[in-house]
Amino acid sequence: MTSTQQSLDERYGRTPGAERRQRTLMIVAGVVFALVFTAWVVWGGLSGTNASIETRELGYANATDSSIDVRWEVSVDPGQPVGCAIQALNESFGIVGWRIIEIPASTERTRVFVETIRTAEPAVTGLPYRCWLP
């Protein structure tokens, strides 16, 4: 005849076989998690692009009722072409002019550009909105 404790252990699944299965399952889950996490870190670290872009607004000139000259600087790794969006803003900071510029690759890291942006109404400033790698 079995004791009351043995009877309760069997009833609620507290047998030596159940403990081994649970321990094995936890070890397998831990190993799978470690493998997936390691693969994710390696994939994210090795496959990402390391190129960086920096833009700086240098000012504007010749603001008329229909155009503005925007001067800005782009810093990017040599040999990397860049695309930039340049915008002109009115007194309410509404966009009144916009232009996409494709900048070819160069041997220089930092270059200065001046672009004339046509505007729908008088602009009070012009600046680079965003630059990207194609």
ABEGO torsion letter per residue (X at the ends): XBBAAAAAAAAAGBBAAAAAAAAAAAAAAAAAAAAAAAAAAAAAAAABBABBBBBBBAEBBGBBAABBBBBBBBBBBBGBBBBBBBBBBBAAGBBABBBBBBBBBBABABBBBBBBBBBABBBABBBBABBBBX
